[in-house]
Amino acid sequence: MNKPRLFFQDTYHHLYNRGTLKQNIFFDSNDYQYFQERLLHYKLKYEIEILCYCLMPNHFHIFVRQTKKDKSIGKFIGDLINSYSKTINKKYKRSGVLFEGRTKNKIVYDENAFPILVKYILLNPVRADLCKSFDEYLYSSARELLGILKDDITNTTILNYFENIKKFKDFILLKEEIDPSIIYNPKK
């Protein structure tokens, strides 16, 4: 039985999902761009703030904030996944599920963990050897956060944790292990 989701106003969530049997969910650049278009569409529809995202060949990560009581992240992610899956199934003449079950959701309680989660998300393509530096990757919020690109998908409030964009970039590039317990466990 699925655990109940705790989607409330002013809560922050790390959403992620991958392809069935770890298979790809993005097959060409148009698929990534379509997912980004859908991200923007449903972000606006549900008035969700997207603080960071990264689309990998076989999975995605989205760090979001629910801004309204009556506009749930659950509806946002459900519509996003359904819309994308239907389009991909039609485009590639396939049937069945594209994603491996329900999108995973971890609540991020501690505001001090926000930069660490963003770093974890943005370094995914580097760890997977898809690029040398996080700011080269086209299918994440990195270039938008760095001011290189304006897609209006990402809310740039995460930059408020840093003196300037250079300090943000230095933090992301700083070589250090990320302890996931810091991200998800509330401080006691």
PEVEN-V56590 format. One record per residue. N is the residue number from 1. SS is DSSP state (H for helix, E for strand, C for the rest). NEAR is the number of other C-alpha atoms within 12 Angstrom. D_FIRST is the distance of its C-alpha to the first C-alpha in whole Angstrom. Layout:
((N;SS;NEAR;D_FIRST) (N;SS;NEAR;D_FIRST))
//
This chain:
((1;C;4;0) (2;C;9;4) (3;C;9;7) (4;C;10;9) (5;C;19;12) (6;C;20;16) (7;C;30;18) (8;C;21;21) (9;C;21;25) (10;C;24;26) (11;E;27;23) (12;E;34;24) (13;E;43;21) (14;E;39;21) (15;E;37;19) (16;E;30;19) (17;E;33;18) (18;E;27;20) (19;E;27;21) (20;H;19;19) (21;H;15;21) (22;H;18;22) (23;C;18;25) (24;C;23;27) (25;C;35;26) (26;C;32;29) (27;C;23;32) (28;C;19;35) (29;H;17;36) (30;H;18;36) (31;H;26;32) (32;H;28;32) (33;H;21;34) (34;H;26;32) (35;H;40;29) (36;H;33;31) (37;H;21;33) (38;H;27;29) (39;H;42;28) (40;H;27;31) (41;H;25;31) (42;H;30;27) (43;H;36;28) (44;H;24;31) (45;H;22;29) (46;H;30;27) (47;C;27;29) (48;E;39;27) (49;E;38;29) (50;E;42;29) (51;E;38;30) (52;E;45;30) (53;E;43;28) (54;E;43;29) (55;E;42;28) (56;E;39;28) (57;C;28;29) (58;C;28;25) (59;E;35;23) (60;E;39;24) (61;E;38;24) (62;E;45;24) (63;E;47;25) (64;E;44;25) (65;E;40;26) (66;E;33;24) (67;C;25;28) (68;E;21;27) (69;C;18;25) (70;C;18;25) (71;E;24;24) (72;C;31;21) (73;H;42;20) (74;H;30;17) (75;H;23;19) (76;H;35;22) (77;H;41;19) (78;H;24;18) (79;H;23;22) (80;H;33;23) (81;H;36;21) (82;H;23;21) (83;H;24;25) (84;H;31;25) (85;H;31;23) (86;H;22;26) (87;H;23;29) (88;H;28;28) (89;H;22;27) (90;H;14;30) (91;H;17;33) (92;C;17;32) (93;C;11;32) (94;C;13;28) (95;C;14;25) (96;C;17;22) (97;C;21;19) (98;C;33;21) (99;E;32;18) (100;C;23;16) (101;C;18;13) (102;C;23;12) (103;C;32;15) (104;E;27;14) (105;E;28;15) (106;E;30;17) (107;E;32;19) (108;C;33;23) (109;C;24;24) (110;C;21;28) (111;H;26;30) (112;H;20;32) (113;H;29;29) (114;H;32;30) (115;H;32;33) (116;H;33;31) (117;H;40;28) (118;H;44;30) (119;H;42;32) (120;H;35;29) (121;H;38;28) (122;H;44;32) (123;C;40;33) (124;H;33;30) (125;H;32;33) (126;H;24;35) (127;H;19;33) (128;C;19;33) (129;C;15;36) (130;C;20;36) (131;C;19;39) (132;C;15;41) (133;C;23;40) (134;H;35;37) (135;H;31;40) (136;H;22;41) (137;C;31;37) (138;C;27;37) (139;C;42;33) (140;E;42;33) (141;C;43;34) (142;H;42;36) (143;H;28;39) (144;H;32;38) (145;H;36;38) (146;C;29;41) (147;C;21;43) (148;C;15;44) (149;C;19;42) (150;C;15;41) (151;C;25;38) (152;C;23;37) (153;C;36;33) (154;C;35;33) (155;C;30;34) (156;H;31;36) (157;H;23;36) (158;H;34;35) (159;H;28;38) (160;H;18;39) (161;H;20;38) (162;C;20;41) (163;C;13;45) (164;C;18;45) (165;H;23;44) (166;H;16;46) (167;H;17;44) (168;H;28;41) (169;H;29;41) (170;H;20;43) (171;H;25;40) (172;H;32;38) (173;H;23;40) (174;C;18;41) (175;C;14;40) (176;C;13;37) (177;C;15;34) (178;C;20;31) (179;C;14;29) (180;H;20;25) (181;H;18;25) (182;H;22;27) (183;H;29;26) (184;H;24;22) (185;C;17;23) (186;C;16;25) (187;C;13;29) (188;C;6;29))
//
